Protein backbone atom coordinates (compact mmCIF):
# COMPACT_ATOMS: atom_id res chain seq x y z
CA UNK A 1 0.00 0.00 0.00
CA UNK A 2 1.31 3.47 -0.88
CA UNK A 3 2.25 5.77 1.96
CA UNK A 4 0.60 9.17 2.26
CA UNK A 5 3.84 10.83 1.15
CA UNK A 6 3.95 8.71 -2.04
CA UNK A 7 0.35 9.64 -2.82
CA UNK A 8 0.96 13.35 -2.26
CA UNK A 9 4.00 13.30 -4.57
CA UNK A 10 2.15 11.57 -7.40
CA UNK A 11 -1.01 13.71 -7.27
CA UNK A 12 -1.18 17.20 -5.77
CA UNK A 13 -4.17 17.99 -3.56
CA UNK A 14 -6.80 19.98 -5.44
CA UNK A 15 -7.38 23.55 -4.29
CA UNK A 16 -11.01 24.36 -3.58
CA UNK A 17 -12.45 27.86 -3.88
CA UNK A 18 -15.53 29.37 -2.28
CA UNK A 19 -18.34 30.80 -4.42
CA UNK A 20 -17.16 34.31 -3.51
CA UNK A 21 -13.59 33.53 -4.57
CA UNK A 22 -14.80 32.10 -7.89
CA UNK A 23 -16.97 35.18 -8.47
CA UNK A 24 -14.00 37.47 -7.83
CA UNK A 25 -11.75 35.39 -10.07
CA UNK A 26 -14.29 35.41 -12.93
CA UNK A 27 -15.38 39.02 -12.23
CA UNK A 28 -19.06 38.09 -12.04
CA UNK A 29 -21.63 38.12 -9.23
CA UNK A 30 -21.98 35.29 -6.73
CA UNK A 31 -25.47 34.64 -8.14
CA UNK A 32 -23.94 33.99 -11.57
CA UNK A 33 -21.58 31.41 -10.04
CA UNK A 34 -24.49 29.77 -8.20
CA UNK A 35 -26.39 29.53 -11.51
CA UNK A 36 -23.38 27.89 -13.18
CA UNK A 37 -23.08 25.39 -10.32
CA UNK A 38 -26.80 24.56 -10.22
CA UNK A 39 -26.98 24.17 -14.01
CA UNK A 40 -24.03 21.75 -13.94
CA UNK A 41 -21.81 23.95 -16.11
CA UNK A 42 -19.35 24.39 -13.23
CA UNK A 43 -18.67 21.31 -11.08
CA UNK A 44 -18.79 21.86 -7.32
CA UNK A 45 -18.69 19.91 -4.08
CA UNK A 46 -21.19 20.57 -1.34
CA UNK A 47 -19.58 21.06 2.08
CA UNK A 48 -22.28 21.41 4.69
CA UNK A 49 -24.55 24.16 3.41
CA UNK A 50 -21.95 25.76 1.13
CA UNK A 51 -20.25 24.87 -2.13
CA UNK A 52 -16.58 24.52 -2.98
CA UNK A 53 -15.36 24.61 -6.57
CA UNK A 54 -12.08 22.97 -7.60
CA UNK A 55 -9.75 25.65 -8.96
CA UNK A 56 -8.84 23.42 -11.92
CA UNK A 57 -12.52 23.28 -12.95
CA UNK A 58 -12.75 27.09 -12.87
CA UNK A 59 -9.63 27.27 -15.07
CA UNK A 60 -11.13 24.69 -17.48
CA UNK A 61 -14.45 26.56 -17.65
CA UNK A 62 -12.72 29.85 -18.42
CA UNK A 63 -10.46 28.24 -21.01
CA UNK A 64 -13.46 26.73 -22.83
CA UNK A 65 -15.37 30.02 -22.65
CA UNK A 66 -12.84 32.05 -24.64
CA UNK A 67 -13.65 32.92 -28.21
CA UNK A 68 -11.94 35.07 -30.82
CA UNK A 69 -13.81 38.38 -31.01
CA UNK A 70 -11.56 39.81 -33.74
N, C-alpha and C positions, 0 to 999 in steps of 0.2 A: 504494500500500500504506500502511496506517495505521501511524503511528509508535507506539512502545511507550507514549509519554505519552498519545496519543489513546486507545489501548485502555484504559489504566488509568483515564482519566477517564470513559469510557463504562460500564465494568463494574468494580466494585471486586473485588479479589482475595478469594476466599472464605477464611474463617478455619477452620482444621482443629483439632479437639480430640482429645486422646488418650482412650483408653477410661477411664482414671482420672478425667480432667477431666469427661467425660460423666457418669460415675457420681456424682461430687460434685455436679454441676449438677442431676441428677435425684434425688439423695438415695437411690440404690439401690446395690447391690453391683456390683463390676466384672463378676462372673459374669452378672448380669442383663443388663448392657449387651452382653456377648459373645453371650448368647442372642438378644437383639434383632437384633444384626448378622447372626448365622448364620442366623436365620429369615427375614431379608430385610425385617423390619419397620423397621429403621433402616439406611439406606444408609451404607456406609463404603468407604474406599479402603485397599487394602493397601499399606503402605510397608515393604518388607523383610519382616520377620517380625511386624510390628505393624500395627494398624489406626489410621486417622485418620477421624474423623467430621466432616463439614461442620457448622459451628455452625448454619447455617440449617436443616439437616435435623433437628437436635435440637429447635430451636424449633418446626418444623412438627409433629414427632411429639408434642411436649407439647401444642401447641394442639389437635390432633385428639383427644388423650386426655382432655381435660376433659369432664366431664358435670355436670349440675345435680343435686346430691344433696338439694336442699331441695324 
